[in-house]
Amino acid sequence: GHEHLLKMMEERMMDVEQKLRLVKRLLQDKVNQLKEQLSKNTRADAMVKDLYVENAQLLKALEATEQRQKSAERKNYLLEEKIANLNRIVKNLASPSFSP
């Protein structure tokens, strides 16, 4: 009975060791997965930061473009007023009331 008990305990120990090796392998696989995910997240984070910076630069460029457009529209309006005034002057100069 004593040797049988020893044999059973030895078999149980081997079974426990085998299960521990399996758990260790599963844990190592999970560690590898998490390392890979961390690497992907780090790259994604860097991309998000790059996009944030690029977006800020694009917004500044858009604001500058909008300011240039407003300035061009103001200049265009002033030029149109000058053209209208010049047309009135030319019309008045060409009218028969100024003829000799």
C-alpha positions in Angstrom: 0.0 0.0 0.0 2.8 2.4 0.8 4.6 2.0 -2.6 1.2 2.3 -4.3 0.6 5.5 -2.5 4.0 6.8 -3.5 3.4 5.8 -7.1 0.1 7.6 -7.2 1.6 10.8 -5.6 4.4 10.6 -8.2 1.9 10.3 -11.0 -0.1 13.3 -9.6 3.1 15.3 -9.4 3.9 14.6 -13.0 0.4 15.5 -14.0 0.6 18.8 -12.0 4.0 19.5 -13.6 2.6 18.9 -17.1 -0.4 21.2 -16.4 2.0 23.9 -15.0 4.1 23.7 -18.2 0.9 24.1 -20.3 -0.2 27.1 -18.2 3.3 28.6 -18.5 3.2 28.2 -22.3 -0.3 29.7 -22.4 0.8 32.6 -20.2 3.9 33.2 -22.5 1.6 33.2 -25.5 -0.6 35.8 -23.8 2.5 37.9 -22.9 3.6 37.8 -26.5 0.1 38.8 -27.7 0.1 41.7 -25.2 3.6 42.8 -26.3 2.5 42.8 -29.9 -0.7 44.8 -29.0 1.4 47.3 -27.0 3.6 47.7 -30.0 0.6 48.3 -32.3 -0.9 50.7 -29.8 2.4 52.6 -29.6 2.5 52.9 -33.4 -1.2 54.0 -33.5 -0.5 56.6 -30.8 2.4 58.0 -32.7 0.2 58.2 -35.9 -2.6 59.9 -34.0 -0.1 62.5 -32.7 1.3 63.0 -36.2 -2.3 63.5 -37.5 -3.0 65.9 -34.7 0.0 68.0 -35.6 -0.8 67.8 -39.3 -4.4 68.8 -38.7 -3.2 71.8 -36.7 -0.9 72.8 -39.6 -3.7 72.4 -42.1 -6.0 74.5 -39.9 -3.4 77.3 -39.8 -3.0 77.1 -43.6 -6.8 77.2 -44.1 -7.1 80.2 -41.8 -4.3 82.0 -43.8 -6.0 81.1 -47.1 -9.3 82.4 -45.8 -7.7 85.7 -44.7 -6.1 86.0 -48.2 -9.5 85.3 -49.8 -11.2 88.0 -47.6 -8.4 90.4 -48.5 -8.7 89.7 -52.2 -12.5 90.1 -52.0 -12.1 93.5 -50.3 -9.6 94.6 -53.0 -11.9 93.3 -55.7 -14.8 95.3 -54.2 -12.7 98.4 -54.1 -11.5 97.9 -57.6 -15.1 97.4 -58.8 -16.1 100.7 -57.1 -13.2 102.5 -58.8 -14.2 101.0 -62.1 -17.8 102.2 -61.6 -16.6 105.6 -60.6 -14.3 105.8 -63.7 -17.2 104.6 -65.9 -19.3 107.5 -64.5 -16.5 110.0 -65.1 -16.0 108.7 -68.7 -19.8 108.8 -69.3 -20.0 112.3 -68.0 -17.0 113.4 -70.1 -18.6 111.8 -73.2 -22.0 113.3 -72.5 -23.2 116.1 -74.9 -23.6 118.6 -72.1 -19.8 119.0 -72.1 -19.6 119.4 -75.9 -18.4 122.9 -77.1 
